[in-house]
Amino acid sequence: MGKKAGSIVLGLIVVGGFFGYMFYSKSEANKEAKAAIMSWEVDAKEYKANKDSFDSLVEEAHPGAFEASYSMGSRRRSAKFDVVKYGDLAFGTMKAKAEKDGKPEIAKSIQVTWDEFKKQQADQAAGAK
């Protein structure tokens, strides 16, 4: 193999590694976001009595909320996860689904948890300034 072919192979390996790392990072962020939303829901007032409903709501809301809130970035721009957008989409979807399913006590509990989440994010943003 000549120098040129070797350089091309090395370049492909580097590019492949870069894209592999980007997808690995997205996968890890996905797992972390889902674990975080689950931990918020476990603290919800109605969780123990309605665990299966809450877990089902998270399973339904998480994928769309994560995809809308995560940007893979590029060579010059790092990946970005918008936690506020994710929280708004995930909690909003869960609350709407609970209301649609005729479970107002769960919808109310999600609203309380969502409000706490928003307050925490606002406090963190204020502290960062």
C-alpha positions in Angstrom: 0.0 0.0 0.0 1.3 3.4 -1.0 1.6 6.5 1.2 -1.5 8.0 -0.4 -3.6 4.9 0.3 -2.3 4.7 3.9 -3.2 8.3 4.4 -6.7 7.7 3.1 -7.2 4.7 5.4 -5.9 6.6 8.4 -8.2 9.5 7.6 -11.2 7.1 7.3 -10.3 5.6 10.7 -10.1 9.1 12.3 -13.4 10.2 10.8 -15.1 6.9 11.8 -13.8 7.3 15.3 -15.1 10.8 15.4 -18.6 9.8 14.3 -18.5 6.8 16.6 -17.7 9.1 19.6 -20.5 11.5 18.6 -23.0 8.7 18.6 -21.6 7.3 21.8 -21.9 10.7 23.5 -25.5 11.0 22.3 -26.3 7.6 23.6 -24.9 8.5 27.0 -26.7 11.8 27.1 -29.9 9.9 26.3 -29.4 7.5 29.2 -28.6 10.4 31.6 -31.6 12.4 30.5 -34.0 9.5 30.9 -32.5 8.6 34.4 -32.9 12.3 35.4 -36.6 12.5 34.4 -37.2 9.2 36.1 -35.6 10.5 39.3 -37.8 13.6 39.2 -40.9 11.4 38.7 -40.0 9.1 41.6 -40.2 12.2 43.8 -43.7 13.0 42.6 -46.5 12.8 45.2 -48.6 10.2 43.3 -45.7 8.1 42.1 -45.9 5.2 44.6 -49.6 4.6 44.0 -49.2 5.0 40.2 -45.7 3.7 39.4 -46.7 1.9 36.2 -48.6 4.9 34.9 -45.7 7.3 35.6 -43.1 4.9 34.0 -45.3 4.5 30.9 -45.6 8.3 30.6 -41.8 8.7 30.8 -41.3 5.9 28.2 -43.7 7.7 25.9 -42.5 11.3 26.4 -38.7 10.8 26.6 -37.7 9.8 23.1 -39.4 12.8 21.4 -38.3 15.3 24.0 -34.7 14.1 23.9 -34.5 14.2 20.1 -35.9 17.7 20.0 -33.5 18.9 22.7 -30.2 17.3 21.7 -28.0 18.6 18.9 -25.1 16.4 17.8 -22.9 19.3 16.8 -20.2 19.1 14.3 -16.4 19.2 14.0 -16.3 22.8 15.1 -19.3 22.9 17.4 -19.8 20.6 20.4 -22.9 18.6 21.1 -25.6 20.5 23.0 -28.4 19.3 25.2 -31.0 21.9 26.1 -32.2 20.7 29.5 -35.0 23.3 29.9 -36.4 22.5 26.5 -36.2 18.8 27.3 -38.0 19.3 30.7 -40.7 21.4 29.1 -41.3 18.9 26.3 -41.2 15.8 28.5 -43.3 17.1 31.4 -45.7 18.8 29.0 -46.2 15.5 27.1 -46.6 13.5 30.2 -49.1 15.9 31.7 -51.2 16.1 28.5 -51.3 12.3 28.2 -52.3 11.9 31.8 -55.1 14.4 31.3 -56.2 12.6 28.1 -56.2 9.3 29.9 -58.5 10.7 32.6 -55.9 10.7 35.4 -56.1 14.2 36.8 -54.3 13.3 40.0 -51.3 12.2 38.0 -51.5 15.3 35.8 -51.5 17.5 38.8 -48.6 15.7 40.4 -46.6 16.1 37.1 -47.5 19.8 37.1 -46.1 20.2 40.6 -42.9 18.3 39.6 -42.6 20.3 36.4 -42.9 23.6 38.4 -40.2 22.4 40.8 -38.0 21.5 37.8 -38.5 25.0 36.2 -37.7 26.7 39.5 -34.5 24.7 39.9 -33.4 25.5 36.4 -34.1 29.2 36.9 -32.2 29.2 40.2 -29.3 27.5 38.5 -29.3 30.0 35.7 -29.5 32.9 38.1 -26.6 31.4 40.1 -24.5 31.1 37.0 -24.7 34.8 36.2 
